[in-house]
């Protein structure tokens, strides 16, 4: 972080991550770390403004998947749709995606909206993930295509090579977020039993 040296307000306090359970659930990448920093900022603001009647609720969400009700597409620039398109282009499905993505803990975006609506008035930190289905697909073949720069439209996973390399190179299991309290607060999450095969077929066909 930085600030202007010209006259004006400067921060009085620097917020440092404390040694708390939260730090151990942050993914090993800048995207996840940025969300953790946002969480710290919101928590700090809540401490300051809660006495004035302001409340907050935080949700830690796993992979947000495409919708399952009605029309709508999963963003094709994200890792799974990109991988599917690249597999079609390469006529090959790699064998695995490493331990961190080897299980599906996705929540369809329209179901997630129902869950957040249930939790909107809950002053707490909530987890919304599922981890039921094992994913037998990967990126090994994508890494071997020598014409990646020329065929990004047909092989969009090429844009995410660094991400796939990190996933394939990591041997540690990802963190699992406890969701029992959240399910008690959200009927939508409690009723959600995990990703169905027909949903994956829908996302692939789209």
HUKA-V183214 format. One record per residue. RES is the residue in three letters. PHI is phi as a letter, one per 40 degrees, with the letter a starting at -180 (* if undefined). PSI is psi as a letter, one per 20 degrees, with the letter a starting at -180 (NA if undefined). D_LAST is the distance of its C-alpha to the last C-alpha in Angstrom with 1 decimal. Layout:
BEGIN
RES | PHI | PSI | D_LAST
RES | PHI | PSI | D_LAST
END
This chain:
BEGIN
UNK | * | q | 41.1
UNK | a | r | 43.7
UNK | a | r | 45.6
UNK | c | q | 47.7
UNK | c | i | 51.3
UNK | c | r | 52.4
UNK | d | q | 54.1
UNK | i | a | 51.9
UNK | c | q | 50.5
UNK | b | q | 49.7
UNK | c | p | 48.1
UNK | c | h | 50.8
UNK | b | q | 48.8
UNK | b | p | 46.3
UNK | c | o | 43.8
UNK | b | q | 43.6
UNK | c | p | 41.3
UNK | c | r | 43.6
UNK | c | n | 43.8
UNK | b | r | 41.8
UNK | d | h | 39.1
UNK | d | g | 36.4
UNK | c | h | 36.9
UNK | c | i | 36.0
UNK | b | j | 32.4
UNK | c | p | 31.5
UNK | c | q | 29.0
UNK | c | l | 30.6
UNK | a | r | 28.9
UNK | c | h | 29.5
UNK | c | g | 26.4
UNK | c | h | 27.6
UNK | c | h | 31.2
UNK | c | h | 30.5
UNK | c | h | 29.2
UNK | c | g | 32.4
UNK | c | g | 34.6
UNK | c | h | 33.0
UNK | c | g | 33.8
UNK | c | g | 37.4
UNK | c | g | 37.8
UNK | c | g | 36.7
UNK | c | g | 39.0
UNK | c | g | 41.8
UNK | c | h | 41.4
UNK | c | g | 41.3
UNK | d | h | 44.6
UNK | c | h | 46.1
UNK | b | i | 44.9
UNK | d | g | 44.6
UNK | c | i | 48.4
UNK | c | j | 47.7
UNK | g | j | 45.2
UNK | c | p | 41.9
UNK | b | r | 39.6
UNK | a | q | 36.4
UNK | a | p | 33.7
UNK | b | q | 31.6
UNK | b | p | 28.4
UNK | b | o | 27.2
UNK | b | p | 23.6
UNK | c | b | 21.7
UNK | c | p | 18.2
UNK | c | o | 16.3
UNK | c | r | 12.8
UNK | c | r | 10.0
UNK | c | q | 11.1
UNK | b | i | 11.6
UNK | b | p | 13.5
UNK | g | a | 12.4
UNK | c | r | 9.9
UNK | i | q | 8.9
UNK | b | q | 6.8
UNK | c | p | 8.3
UNK | d | o | 10.4
UNK | c | i | 9.4
UNK | c | i | 13.2
UNK | c | r | 13.8
UNK | c | g | 14.9
UNK | c | g | 12.3
UNK | d | h | 9.1
UNK | c | g | 11.9
UNK | c | g | 13.3
UNK | c | g | 10.3
UNK | c | h | 10.2
UNK | c | h | 13.9
UNK | c | h | 14.3
UNK | c | g | 12.6
UNK | c | g | 15.0
UNK | c | i | 17.9
UNK | f | l | 17.4
UNK | a | q | 18.5
UNK | b | o | 17.7
UNK | c | r | 20.5
UNK | c | h | 22.5
UNK | a | r | 22.4
UNK | b | k | 21.7
UNK | g | r | 25.1
UNK | c | h | 26.5
UNK | c | h | 25.1
UNK | b | j | 21.4
UNK | c | i | 22.3
UNK | b | q | 21.8
UNK | c | o | 19.0
UNK | b | l | 20.5
UNK | c | q | 17.4
UNK | b | o | 17.6
UNK | d | q | 14.6
UNK | c | h | 15.4
UNK | c | h | 16.4
UNK | c | h | 18.6
UNK | c | h | 20.0
UNK | c | g | 21.1
UNK | c | g | 23.0
UNK | c | g | 24.6
UNK | c | h | 25.8
UNK | c | g | 27.2
UNK | c | h | 29.2
UNK | c | j | 30.5
UNK | d | h | 31.2
UNK | b | j | 34.9
UNK | c | p | 35.3
UNK | c | n | 37.4
UNK | a | r | 36.3
UNK | b | p | 33.8
UNK | b | q | 30.9
UNK | b | p | 28.4
UNK | b | n | 24.9
UNK | a | q | 23.4
UNK | b | q | 22.7
UNK | a | n | 23.4
UNK | b | g | 23.0
UNK | c | p | 20.6
UNK | c | p | 21.4
UNK | b | o | 18.9
UNK | b | m | 19.8
UNK | a | r | 18.0
UNK | a | a | 19.4
UNK | b | j | 20.1
UNK | d | g | 23.3
UNK | c | h | 22.3
UNK | d | h | 20.6
UNK | c | i | 24.1
UNK | c | i | 25.7
UNK | c | o | 24.0
UNK | c | i | 26.9
UNK | b | k | 25.1
UNK | d | g | 22.7
UNK | c | h | 24.2
UNK | c | i | 23.6
UNK | b | k | 20.0
UNK | c | h | 18.3
UNK | c | g | 15.7
UNK | c | h | 14.6
UNK | b | m | 15.8
UNK | c | i | 15.1
UNK | c | i | 16.4
UNK | c | h | 19.8
UNK | c | i | 20.0
UNK | b | k | 20.2
UNK | d | g | 22.7
UNK | c | g | 25.3
UNK | c | g | 23.2
UNK | c | h | 22.3
UNK | c | g | 26.0
UNK | c | g | 27.2
UNK | c | g | 25.0
UNK | c | h | 26.2
UNK | c | i | 29.7
UNK | c | p | 30.2
UNK | b | i | 31.6
UNK | c | q | 32.2
UNK | c | q | 30.3
UNK | c | r | 28.6
UNK | c | q | 30.2
UNK | b | p | 29.5
UNK | c | p | 29.9
UNK | c | p | 31.9
UNK | b | j | 30.3
UNK | c | g | 32.9
UNK | c | h | 34.5
UNK | c | h | 31.3
UNK | c | h | 30.3
UNK | c | h | 33.7
UNK | c | i | 33.0
UNK | b | o | 29.5
UNK | c | h | 28.9
UNK | c | g | 25.1
UNK | c | h | 25.2
UNK | c | h | 27.8
UNK | c | i | 25.7
UNK | c | o | 22.6
UNK | b | j | 22.9
UNK | h | r | 20.1
UNK | c | p | 16.5
UNK | c | q | 15.9
UNK | d | h | 14.4
UNK | c | h | 12.3
UNK | c | g | 10.7
UNK | c | g | 10.0
UNK | c | h | 8.6
UNK | c | g | 6.3
UNK | c | h | 5.3
UNK | c | g | 5.4
UNK | c | h | 3.8
UNK | c | NA | 0.0
END
